[in-house]
Amino acid sequence: APPWPIARGLVIGPHRPAAWALSAPFVEGGHPFATPGSEQGARLALELAAGVPAGGCLVCLLSGGASALMAAPIDGVTLAVKQQAVAHVMKGGADISALNAVRKHLSRVKGGRLAAACPGTVVTFAISDVIGDDLSVIGSGPCVPDGSTWADAVAAVEHHGGWDGLPGDVRAVLEAGRRGVLPDTPKPGDVRLSRATAEVIGGRRQAMAGAAAAAASRGMST
């Protein structure tokens, strides 16, 4: 048992298990594109984070896919419009870093904003699905500082799909952000994230090593 009581919990995933025995609610989000369930999950996550007392702790168990599974659009952008924008740059060939720069700047939960909403301590344990295991990229880094800027999000659009075909609401928000009219995501050194720590506890190398060990135990050469 943990040394402190677990007051509340929330699980967001793509498919709710048929036999869900935990008391924490399970919210079904979408992947690779967000759904209304993703928006509900993000809203509940923000409420949970904001409800942690100053002396309390929020533990975030994060894995790849969280960018789509937990999505709360920034003011002025609807979920449907954000989906169009993400699909636009994805089809334009954006890599995960460029794609997440757009996602983070159109979100109220990504790019460190979930941790910023928490008055208490935030501890994140992540399973990585990205090369380099960058915590700011895994799940669009909801609990770590964001090194990308509005200018990076604009550049991602310009280099991957262009402005034509991008929803006008998204263009207006991105341009307002680039002009400094809208606040950027929390950056390294932001006092709101001074109580947050994060580490990667598993990734592709551990998965490959486990697969190789399992194969070797069955007499296969790897």
Phi, psi and chi 1 to 4 in degrees:
 res  aa     phi    psi   chi1   chi2   chi3   chi4
   1 ALA       -  144.7      -      -      -      -
   2 PRO   -68.1  158.9   25.0  -33.6      -      -
   3 PRO   -75.3   -2.7   27.3  -35.4      -      -
   4 TRP  -137.7  150.6   27.1 -102.5      -      -
   5 PRO   -73.7  145.0   27.6  -34.9      -      -
   6 ILE   -89.3  113.7  -61.8  175.3      -      -
   7 ALA   -82.0  -45.7      -      -      -      -
   8 ARG  -145.3  159.0  -64.8  175.3   60.3 -162.1
   9 GLY  -149.0  166.6      -      -      -      -
  10 LEU  -156.4  135.8  171.9   67.4      -      -
  11 VAL  -123.9  130.2  178.6      -      -      -
  12 ILE  -120.7  124.2  -53.3  170.6      -      -
  13 GLY  -152.8  173.8      -      -      -      -
  14 PRO   -77.7  -27.3   27.1  -34.3      -      -
  15 HIS  -142.8  123.5  -56.2  -69.4      -      -
  16 ARG   -74.7  125.3 -173.1 -178.2 -170.0  -80.5
  17 PRO   -58.9  144.5  -22.5   33.5      -      -
  18 ALA   -60.0  -39.0      -      -      -      -
  19 ALA  -110.4   85.0      -      -      -      -
  20 TRP   -94.0  108.9 -177.3 -111.2      -      -
  21 ALA   -98.1  -12.3      -      -      -      -
  22 LEU   -77.6  153.6  -61.6 -178.5      -      -
  23 SER   -76.7  -21.8   59.8      -      -      -
  24 ALA   -67.5  138.7      -      -      -      -
  25 PRO   -67.0  148.3   24.4  -33.6      -      -
  26 PHE  -113.4  122.8 -171.1  107.7      -      -
  27 VAL  -111.2  128.0  177.3      -      -      -
  28 GLU   -86.2  115.9  -72.1 -168.5    0.9      -
  29 GLY  -101.3  177.5      -      -      -      -
  30 GLY  -106.2  158.0      -      -      -      -
  31 HIS  -159.0  133.2 -172.9  -87.4      -      -
  32 PRO   -85.2   -2.1   33.1  -37.1      -      -
  33 PHE  -114.2  145.1  -62.1  109.7      -      -
  34 ALA   -66.6  153.8      -      -      -      -
  35 THR  -128.9  173.4   62.4      -      -      -
  36 PRO   -55.8  -31.6  -30.7   37.9      -      -
  37 GLY   -63.9  -36.2      -      -      -      -
  38 SER   -62.3  -40.3  -55.8      -      -      -
  39 GLU   -68.6  -39.6 -171.3  169.0   16.5      -
  40 GLN   -62.8  -43.4  178.1 -166.5   14.5      -
  41 GLY   -61.3  -42.7      -      -      -      -
  42 ALA   -65.2  -40.9      -      -      -      -
  43 ARG   -61.5  -44.4  177.5  179.3   57.6   79.3
  44 LEU   -66.6  -35.6  -68.5  173.8      -      -
  45 ALA   -64.9  -42.2      -      -      -      -
  46 LEU   -64.5  -39.9  -74.8  166.4      -      -
  47 GLU   -64.5  -41.7  -70.3  177.6   -1.0      -
  48 LEU   -63.7  -45.9 -170.7  149.3      -      -
  49 ALA   -61.7  -43.7      -      -      -      -
  50 ALA   -67.4  -23.2      -      -      -      -
  51 GLY   -86.3   -3.1      -      -      -      -
  52 VAL   -74.8  126.3  174.8      -      -      -
  53 PRO   -69.5  165.1   25.9  -34.6      -      -
  54 ALA   -56.8  -33.2      -      -      -      -
  55 GLY   -92.8    5.0      -      -      -      -
  56 GLY   -94.3 -178.5      -      -      -      -
  57 CYS  -138.5  133.4  178.3      -      -      -
  58 LEU  -103.2  121.5  173.9   69.3      -      -
  59 VAL  -104.0  122.6  177.9      -      -      -
  60 CYS  -111.8  117.4  178.8      -      -      -
  61 LEU   -99.9  108.2  -53.0  179.0      -      -
  62 LEU  -115.2  141.6 -175.1   71.4      -      -
  63 SER  -139.9  168.5   65.8      -      -      -
  64 GLY   -59.0  147.3      -      -      -      -
  65 GLY   100.1  -13.8      -      -      -      -
  66 ALA   -64.9  -23.3      -      -      -      -
  67 SER   -58.6  -40.4  -66.3      -      -      -
  68 ALA   -88.4  -34.7      -      -      -      -
  69 LEU   -69.3  -27.0  -69.2  166.8      -      -
  70 MET  -128.9  100.5 -175.0  173.9   62.9      -
  71 ALA  -136.9  123.1      -      -      -      -
  72 ALA  -130.5  102.3      -      -      -      -
  73 PRO   -61.1  148.7  -20.8   33.0      -      -
  74 ILE   -66.6  157.4 -165.6  170.9      -      -
  75 ASP   -56.4  136.7  -69.6  -17.5      -      -
  76 GLY    96.7   -6.6      -      -      -      -
  77 VAL  -130.1  127.9  176.0      -      -      -
  78 THR   -85.5  165.4   65.9      -      -      -
  79 LEU   -61.4  -42.2  179.5   62.6      -      -
  80 ALA   -62.6  -40.3      -      -      -      -
  81 VAL   -68.7  -40.6  165.5      -      -      -
  82 LYS   -62.5  -40.2 -178.1 -179.2  176.7 -177.6
  83 GLN   -58.9  -42.9  -72.3  172.9  -47.4      -
  84 GLN   -61.5  -41.9  -67.3  175.3   32.0      -
  85 ALA   -66.0  -44.1      -      -      -      -
  86 VAL   -63.5  -43.7  170.5      -      -      -
  87 ALA   -63.0  -35.9      -      -      -      -
  88 HIS   -61.7  -50.6 -179.6   73.9      -      -
  89 VAL   -75.0  -28.7  -65.5      -      -      -
  90 MET   -65.4  -45.9 -176.0 -179.0  -71.1      -
  91 LYS   -67.3  -22.9  -69.5  175.9 -178.7  176.1
  92 GLY   -79.0    1.4      -      -      -      -
  93 GLY    91.8   18.4      -      -      -      -
  94 ALA   -65.8  137.2      -      -      -      -
  95 ASP   -78.0  177.4   64.0   11.8      -      -
  96 ILE   -63.8  -33.3 -169.2   63.6      -      -
  97 SER   -68.4  -45.2  -65.4      -      -      -
  98 ALA   -66.8  -42.1      -      -      -      -
  99 LEU   -61.2  -44.6 -177.7   64.1      -      -
 100 ASN   -73.1  -24.6  -78.4    1.3      -      -
 101 ALA   -62.1  -39.0      -      -      -      -
 102 VAL   -69.6  -48.1  174.7      -      -      -
 103 ARG   -56.4  -46.5  -78.8  169.8  158.8  165.5
 104 LYS   -64.1  -36.5  -74.9 -174.9  -81.5 -168.9
 105 HIS   -85.2   -3.2  -75.0   85.0      -      -
 106 LEU  -110.7   18.4  -63.2  178.3      -      -
 107 SER  -127.4  150.6  173.6      -      -      -
 108 ARG   -96.3   -1.5  -67.3 -169.9  -65.9  114.6
 109 VAL  -122.1  -25.7   69.5      -      -      -
 110 LYS   -86.0  176.8  -62.3  176.3  173.0   62.3
 111 GLY    59.6   37.5      -      -      -      -
 112 GLY    86.9   -2.1      -      -      -      -
 113 ARG   -74.5  -24.9  -74.4  173.6  166.2  150.3
 114 LEU   -67.6  -46.4  179.7   62.3      -      -
 115 ALA   -65.0  -36.5      -      -      -      -
 116 ALA   -63.7  -24.4      -      -      -      -
 117 ALA   -81.2   -8.3      -      -      -      -
 118 CYS   -98.4  122.5  179.9      -      -      -
 119 PRO   -72.2  -17.8  -17.0   32.4      -      -
 120 GLY   -99.4 -164.4      -      -      -      -
 121 THR   -77.2  145.7  -60.9      -      -      -
 122 VAL  -124.5  125.8 -179.1      -      -      -
 123 VAL  -122.1  124.9  179.0      -      -      -
 124 THR  -116.5  131.2  -61.1      -      -      -
 125 PHE  -117.3  122.1  -60.8  110.1      -      -
 126 ALA  -120.3  143.4      -      -      -      -
 127 ILE  -104.8  120.7  -63.6  178.0      -      -
 128 SER   -89.1  141.5  172.8      -      -      -
 129 ASP  -123.3   17.4   65.0  -24.5      -      -
 130 VAL  -121.6  147.0  -61.9      -      -      -
 131 ILE   -66.6  129.5  -65.5  173.3      -      -
 132 GLY    94.9  -12.6      -      -      -      -
 133 ASP    54.4   40.1  -62.2  -18.8      -      -
 134 ASP   -73.2  116.1 -173.7  -17.2      -      -
 135 LEU   -65.0  -22.3  -81.3  158.3      -      -
 136 SER   -80.0  -11.0   70.2      -      -      -
 137 VAL  -103.0  -34.4  177.8      -      -      -
 138 ILE   -61.2  117.4  -57.7  167.5      -      -
 139 GLY    60.8   22.1      -      -      -      -
 140 SER    62.7   25.0  -63.6      -      -      -
 141 GLY    51.6   59.5      -      -      -      -
 142 PRO   -66.1  -19.8   24.9  -34.8      -      -
 143 CYS  -123.0   16.1  -64.8      -      -      -
 144 VAL  -131.7  157.4  -63.3      -      -      -
 145 PRO   -58.5  150.9  -22.5   33.5      -      -
 146 ASP  -108.9  119.7  177.3   29.4      -      -
 147 GLY   -82.0  -14.2      -      -      -      -
 148 SER   -82.3  158.5   72.4      -      -      -
 149 THR  -125.1  173.9   64.2      -      -      -
 150 TRP   -56.3  -38.3  -75.6  106.8      -      -
 151 ALA   -63.3  -35.6      -      -      -      -
 152 ASP   -66.9  -39.5  -67.8  -37.1      -      -
 153 ALA   -65.3  -39.9      -      -      -      -
 154 VAL   -64.6  -43.5  168.2      -      -      -
 155 ALA   -63.1  -36.5      -      -      -      -
 156 ALA   -61.6  -41.1      -      -      -      -
 157 VAL   -66.9  -45.4  169.9      -      -      -
 158 GLU   -63.4  -34.3  -68.2  176.5  -19.5      -
 159 HIS   -92.0  -14.7  -65.6  134.3      -      -
 160 HIS  -132.8   79.7  -55.7  -72.9      -      -
 161 GLY   112.7  -31.7      -      -      -      -
 162 GLY    75.8  177.8      -      -      -      -
 163 TRP   -76.5  -30.3  -66.0  111.1      -      -
 164 ASP   -65.3  127.1  -69.8  -18.0      -      -
 165 GLY    93.3  -10.7      -      -      -      -
 166 LEU   -84.1  134.1 -171.5   77.4      -      -
 167 PRO   -55.1  139.2  -25.6   35.2      -      -
 168 GLY   -60.8  -34.8      -      -      -      -
 169 ASP   -61.6  -39.4  -69.3  -12.4      -      -
 170 VAL   -69.4  -42.8  170.7      -      -      -
 171 ARG   -59.6  -42.6  179.4  166.8 -173.3  166.0
 172 ALA   -61.4  -42.4      -      -      -      -
 173 VAL   -66.7  -45.4  165.9      -      -      -
 174 LEU   -62.7  -41.5  -68.3  177.6      -      -
 175 GLU   -69.7  -35.7  -69.8 -177.7  -24.0      -
 176 ALA   -65.1  -39.6      -      -      -      -
 177 GLY   -64.7  -42.9      -      -      -      -
 178 ARG   -63.6  -32.5  179.3  167.8   57.4  175.8
 179 ARG   -79.3   -7.4  -64.8 -164.4  -50.3  -89.7
 180 GLY    88.5    9.0      -      -      -      -
 181 VAL   -72.7  -32.6  175.6      -      -      -
 182 LEU  -107.8  145.1  -61.9  176.4      -      -
 183 PRO   -67.8  147.6   24.8  -34.3      -      -
 184 ASP   -83.7  173.0 -148.5  -32.1      -      -
 185 THR   -67.2  156.7   48.1      -      -      -
 186 PRO   -58.3  131.0  -24.4   34.7      -      -
 187 LYS  -102.8  166.6  -56.4  -58.2  175.8 -154.2
 188 PRO   -53.2  132.6  -29.2   37.3      -      -
 189 GLY    95.3   -7.2      -      -      -      -
 190 ASP   -63.3  127.1 -168.8  -55.5      -      -
 191 VAL   -61.7  -28.3   67.1      -      -      -
 192 ARG   -66.5  -21.9  -66.8  172.2  -63.1  172.3
 193 LEU  -106.4   11.1  -89.5   62.8      -      -
 194 SER   -68.2  -20.1   62.5      -      -      -
 195 ARG   -95.5    5.6  -58.3  176.2  -58.0  -83.2
 196 ALA  -105.4  135.6      -      -      -      -
 197 THR  -129.2  155.9   59.3      -      -      -
 198 ALA  -153.6  148.2      -      -      -      -
 199 GLU  -149.9  153.0   63.1  177.5  -67.0      -
 200 VAL   -89.7  125.7  174.3      -      -      -
 201 ILE  -107.7   -1.6   60.5  172.2      -      -
 202 GLY  -172.3  153.3      -      -      -      -
 203 GLY  -163.3 -162.1      -      -      -      -
 204 ARG   -65.9  -33.2   72.7 -169.6 -166.3  -73.4
 205 ARG   -67.5  -40.1  -65.3 -169.2 -179.2  -80.8
 206 GLN   -65.9  -37.3  -72.0   88.0  -13.7      -
 207 ALA   -65.7  -42.7      -      -      -      -
 208 MET   -66.4  -41.0  -70.8 -172.4  -69.5      -
 209 ALA   -64.3  -40.0      -      -      -      -
 210 GLY   -65.3  -40.2      -      -      -      -
 211 ALA   -65.4  -41.1      -      -      -      -
 212 ALA   -65.8  -40.7      -      -      -      -
 213 ALA   -65.8  -41.3      -      -      -      -
 214 ALA   -63.8  -40.7      -      -      -      -
 215 ALA   -65.1  -44.1      -      -      -      -
 216 ALA   -62.8  -35.3      -      -      -      -
 217 SER   -66.7  -16.6   70.7      -      -      -
 218 ARG  -103.7   13.0  -70.0  163.0  172.2   76.8
 219 GLY    83.9   11.4      -      -      -      -
 220 MET   -89.6  149.2  -58.4  177.0 -170.6      -
 221 SER   -92.6  126.6  176.1      -      -      -
 222 THR  -119.2      -   62.3      -      -      -
